[in-house]
Amino acid sequence: MDRWARTFVPANHLYPIMVLDSTGNRIARFGRYGNVDDADPRYNGIHLCWPRAVAASDTAFYVADHGNERILKAALF
């Protein structure tokens, strides 16, 4: 949970990262199914295969993407 009481949760069955408020309501969703080869600009966004863990700071969030064997860092705006 960050200082604004938001929780970042990997949604393994849907592939994205969900951001929940303090009452459990979804306020944002990042990512979609894909792999590291989906770097084509036509397929914009964050591609995740099996997100296992998420950590967030004030400026970015980090995802342990087990299916793509990487740790992804994405900026928060």
Secondary structure, DSSP 8 states (H G I E B T S, - for coil): --TT--EEEE-TTT-SEEEE-TTS-EEEEE-EE--TT---TTS-S-EES-EEEEEE-SSEEEEEETTTTEEEEEE--
